[in-house]
Structures are given as C-alpha cells and as structure tokens.
Amino acid sequence: MANPFQTFFMKLGHNVTEVTKKHPKAVLIPAAVVGGALTSGALMAPALGALGFSSIGPVAGSIAAGMQSAGTAGAVFSTLQSAAMGGYGVAAVVGSFVGAGAVTGAAAGAGAAGAAAS
C-alpha cells in the first residue's frame, strides 16, 4: 500500500503531464523562461571569472587584462569589473544575464511546445 505522500506526488505528476499534453505552450514557455532566468543569473560569476574579472581586479594574462592594457577599458569594462568586485555593476550584469536567460528560455520553451503539439 502506497503512503499518502507517494500517492499525492504520483497524482500530481500525472496531472502535470496531462495539462502539459493539452496545453504545451501555456506550461512549457513560462517554465523555460523562469528556468532560463534562474540559471543564467547563477552563471554570472563563472562567466566573469572566465573572462578574467576577479574580486581583486583583472587577472594577469586574461581577456580583461588585455582590454585594460589596450586602452579599451571603457564603461563596459568598468561595469563588468565592478560586478566581479560586488559593486554597482552587479545589478546591471545580473539583469543582463537574467534577461538573456529569459529570452533563451522563451525560445527553448516555444520550440519544445511546438514539438509537443505536433
């Protein structure tokens, strides 16, 4: 005999599956937008680190250091470095990452919904 929690989650899974089959765009697109936004925000620090932006300044020999030494360190460089250091740039960079993730999620959700509908 299944316990009440197991029964509840089995019914929930079945209901979600049925709703998704009947209304794929209504379920998959919002889910993909939220998922894309959440995961992209989490990727900000590793992405900045990969470019050479660190909490103590540009990493020697990195793309960030090259930008700085080439004299191309303008507003974008300053904002990215500020974000890596936890300053004013955090809001702008996180917002950009989350926006890009949401757009990517919307495109992925629309594609998944179109595939599920056919």
C-alpha positions in Angstrom: 0.0 0.0 0.0 1.4 3.4 -1.0 1.8 6.1 1.6 -0.2 9.3 1.3 2.8 11.4 0.1 3.6 8.9 -2.6 0.0 8.8 -3.8 -0.1 12.6 -3.8 3.0 13.0 -5.9 2.0 10.3 -8.3 -1.3 12.1 -8.9 0.4 15.4 -9.2 2.9 14.1 -11.7 0.0 12.6 -13.7 -2.0 15.8 -13.6 1.0 17.9 -14.7 1.7 15.5 -17.6 -1.9 15.7 -18.7 -2.1 19.5 -18.6 1.2 19.8 -20.4 -0.1 17.5 -23.2 -3.3 19.5 -23.6 -1.7 23.0 -23.3 2.1 22.7 -24.1 2.6 26.4 -24.8 0.9 27.5 -21.5 3.2 25.2 -19.5 6.5 24.9 -21.3 7.2 28.6 -22.3 6.7 30.1 -18.8 8.7 27.2 -17.2 11.5 27.7 -19.7 11.6 31.5 -19.1 11.8 31.1 -15.3 14.4 28.3 -15.6 16.5 30.3 -18.1 16.4 33.4 -15.9 17.3 31.5 -12.7 20.2 29.5 -14.2 21.7 32.4 -16.2 21.9 34.6 -13.0 23.9 31.8 -11.4 26.3 31.7 -14.3 27.3 35.4 -13.9 30.3 34.9 -11.6 31.8 31.9 -13.5 31.4 33.8 -16.8 33.1 36.9 -15.4 35.9 34.8 -13.9 36.4 33.1 -17.3 37.0 36.5 -18.9 39.5 37.4 -16.1 37.4 39.7 -13.9 38.1 38.9 -10.3 37.3 40.4 -6.9 40.7 42.0 -6.7 41.0 43.3 -10.2 41.7 41.9 -13.7 43.6 38.6 -13.8 47.1 38.9 -15.4 47.1 37.5 -19.0 43.3 37.4 -19.2 40.9 39.0 -21.7 40.1 41.6 -19.0 43.7 42.4 -18.6 44.2 42.7 -22.3 41.2 45.1 -22.6 42.6 47.2 -19.8 46.2 47.4 -21.2 45.0 48.1 -24.8 43.2 51.2 -23.6 39.7 49.8 -24.5 38.6 49.7 -20.8 35.5 51.9 -21.1 32.1 51.7 -19.4 31.5 48.1 -20.2 34.9 47.0 -18.8 34.2 49.2 -15.7 30.7 47.7 -15.2 32.0 44.1 -15.6 34.9 44.7 -13.2 32.5 46.3 -10.7 30.2 43.3 -10.8 33.1 40.9 -10.2 34.0 43.0 -7.2 30.4 43.2 -5.9 29.9 46.8 -6.6 27.4 48.9 -8.6 27.8 46.6 -11.7 26.2 43.6 -10.1 22.6 44.8 -10.8 23.4 45.7 -14.4 25.2 42.5 -15.2 22.8 40.2 -13.3 19.9 41.9 -15.1 21.6 41.4 -18.5 22.3 37.7 -17.7 18.8 37.1 -16.4 17.2 38.9 -19.4 19.3 36.9 -21.9 18.4 33.7 -20.0 14.7 34.5 -20.1 14.8 35.2 -23.8 16.8 31.9 -24.4 14.3 30.1 -22.2 11.3 31.5 -24.1 12.8 30.4 -27.4 13.6 26.9 -26.0 10.1 26.7 -24.5 8.4 27.7 -27.7 10.4 25.1 -29.6 9.6 22.4 -27.0 5.9 23.4 -27.1 5.9 23.3 -30.8 7.4 19.8 -30.8 5.0 18.6 -28.1 2.0 19.9 -30.1 2.9 18.1 -33.2 
